[in-house]
Amino acid sequence: IEFSKGGPDILENLLSLGPTPHMQLHRGSDRAIQDMYIQLLTRGAIKIELFEKMVDQYDCLTDDHLELLMHKGLISMQQRQNLHEKISQKHQ
């Protein structure tokens, strides 16, 4: 989750990219960006466990973050619901 979009400033939210993929994320077409996210998921660079850790250990994800992750195709509807429940339990 981009820091400029309210993403948490923690190691688990850091993604190391080369200069070309980094520029592509900022200036690429929607399709190119979506393809990059699919590759990152496939290669295991982005995992649901990272988002779970952001909730469990850092309590730094919000429902707005979850919507952004859904929009990017990085989590499924079921994963979004599970993360939402974790967030809700933290704030009870």
N, C-alpha and C positions, 0 to 999 in steps of 0.2 A: 504494500500500500504506500504510494508515494508520500513522502514527508510533506510535500506541498499540498496534499489533499487530506492532511490530518493524520497521516500514518504515524505509528509509534516510532520513536527514536531508540530502537533496541536492536541488538544483533540479529535476532530471529527475523527481523523485517528488512534485513540487508540482502541485496542480491547483487552479486559481482558479475558484471558483464564487460565484454570488450567494447571498444569505442564504437564499432559499427552497430551492434545490437542496442547499445545505449542510445545512440542517435535515433535508431529506428523506433524505439519506444516513445521518444518525444516527437518525432516528425514523420513516422511511417504511416501508411494507410491503416485503416481499421483492420483490414484483412491481414496485413503483415504483422501487426501487433498481436492479433488473435492467434496467428500461426506460431509466433514466438512463445506465447503463453502455453500453447499446446505442447510445444517442444520442451519447455521447462517442466511441465507436469509429467510428461512422458519420461524425461531423464531423472526425475526425482528431485529436481532443484527446488520445486515448490511442492509441499506436502501438507495435508490436513493437520498433521501432528505439529507443524510450526504454528498454525493458527490456534490449535488447542493450547499449546504452551503459552501463547500470548494472552490467552484468557486465564489459564490455571495459575501461572507463575507471576505474570505481570499485570493482569487485570486491565489490559490496555486496548481491548477491542470493544467497539460499540456496534449497535445495530446498523448505523450508517456505514461502518467499515464492512459489515457483512453484505450489505446491499452492493457495495462497490466490488467486492470479491465475486458475488454472483454475476454482476454485470460483465465482469471480465472473464467469466467462465472458469474461475479458479476453484470454486466450490459448487457442489450440487445443492439442490433444494433441501435434501435430507441433512447434508452437512451444515447448511445454514441454520436449520431448525435445531440441530444438536448444539451448535455453538451458541445460538440464542438462549437455549435453556441453561447452558453453563454460565453465560453472562447474567441471566436473571437470578440464578442461585447465588452468585457472588454478591448481588445487590439486595438480597433479602435481609 
